[in-house]
Amino acid sequence: MTTKRLWILGAEDSEMDEIEWILQTAGETVLYACVGADRVTQDNAYQTTSVQWPPNMRIAESMHNTLATSDIITVECKMAKDYTFPEISQRIDHHGIGDFGFDLPPEKYREASSIGQVLLRLHEQYEFAYEPRKHGDGYRHYLTAEGAKPIELPEEFENIAALDHCLSAAYKGQCPGIDLRLLISQRVRDKARQQDQEDIEVLNDINGALVVITTVLSQHGHIYDGVVDLRNRGVIPEIEEASWQSGIAVLLTTPPKEGSLDRHRKVSLIGASMDQVNAFLANDFCPELTAKYGYPFRGCAEGYITPKGA
């Protein structure tokens, strides 16, 4: 019996939607990673306990036979330790240490991103290429291979890959082939769709958050070289996006989720340079935080405040 590929997709977002469309268009078989009966979210994608067919797929054979006879590839998800599941042949991800794309620099964002890894897995003899469009803004993006017809990629592919792998670097112009105006426009459209808002509402929130950042910066300066301290200032809509777009790094506090037994509060460093992330991890500032981890190429890091008496 011929072994086929089976792709298990993690949490839904703009990139994962595009990955699903690419795979189904290519005739590949797709499943959703789930916890119980619900598709995973960003918070629990690495604790998968079940899988489901997408609503638009109807497969003749049973789920058991499909899993038993397939070459299984996961995309930004992982099975829970106590979940018995067939062997995974390949993991596509770039968020954790050891993932293929984790340590790749911004100029390698195509290969590093999950959508880029999926494309290269589908067309293993190909490489990425791009060129400026002859008419209009932006670039034309291709998969190319010697002796083979180039495969032109969707116009938004490059932006999706850059935003996924290294958002901060993309906004700083460190990702070759990216048109910054188109990048920001796509980002705003995606956020508006996800949040059921109009584009102008998202833009107004970003501008309002930028006013907060610049006001605190002018009144209180930096907590560390170039980092603005916004901890304990409540919820500020689109504050992270304002940090990414402005290039001004901020510190934010995230309280425990409602109903969570974990009382630890998370502090996030957003929109940072590699030097700022490395300084945070080296305890050059915020040394009181525990369990620090970060992604220098992606411009972000986190740590935790241990509650008193814990």
TABEL-V273240 format. One record per run of one state. SS is the DSSP state (helix for helix, strand for strand, loop for the rest). FROM is the first residue (numbers start at 1). TO is the last residue. If there is no record, write none. Layout:
# TABEL-V273240
ss:SS from:FROM to:TO
ss:SS from:FROM to:TO
This chain:
# TABEL-V273240
ss:loop from:1 to:3
ss:strand from:4 to:9
ss:loop from:10 to:13
ss:helix from:14 to:25
ss:loop from:26 to:28
ss:strand from:29 to:35
ss:loop from:36 to:37
ss:strand from:38 to:39
ss:loop from:40 to:44
ss:helix from:45 to:47
ss:strand from:48 to:48
ss:loop from:49 to:49
ss:strand from:50 to:53
ss:loop from:54 to:62
ss:helix from:63 to:68
ss:loop from:69 to:69
ss:strand from:70 to:75
ss:loop from:76 to:78
ss:strand from:79 to:79
ss:loop from:80 to:89
ss:strand from:90 to:92
ss:loop from:93 to:105
ss:helix from:106 to:112
ss:loop from:113 to:113
ss:helix from:114 to:122
ss:loop from:123 to:126
ss:strand from:127 to:132
ss:loop from:133 to:138
ss:strand from:139 to:144
ss:loop from:145 to:150
ss:strand from:151 to:152
ss:loop from:153 to:156
ss:helix from:157 to:165
ss:loop from:166 to:166
ss:helix from:167 to:171
ss:loop from:172 to:179
ss:helix from:180 to:194
ss:loop from:195 to:198
ss:helix from:199 to:220
ss:loop from:221 to:223
ss:strand from:224 to:224
ss:loop from:225 to:226
ss:strand from:227 to:229
ss:loop from:230 to:238
ss:helix from:239 to:246
ss:loop from:247 to:248
ss:strand from:249 to:254
ss:loop from:255 to:264
ss:strand from:265 to:270
ss:loop from:271 to:273
ss:helix from:274 to:281
ss:loop from:282 to:289
ss:strand from:290 to:295
ss:helix from:296 to:298
ss:loop from:299 to:299
ss:strand from:300 to:305
ss:loop from:306 to:310
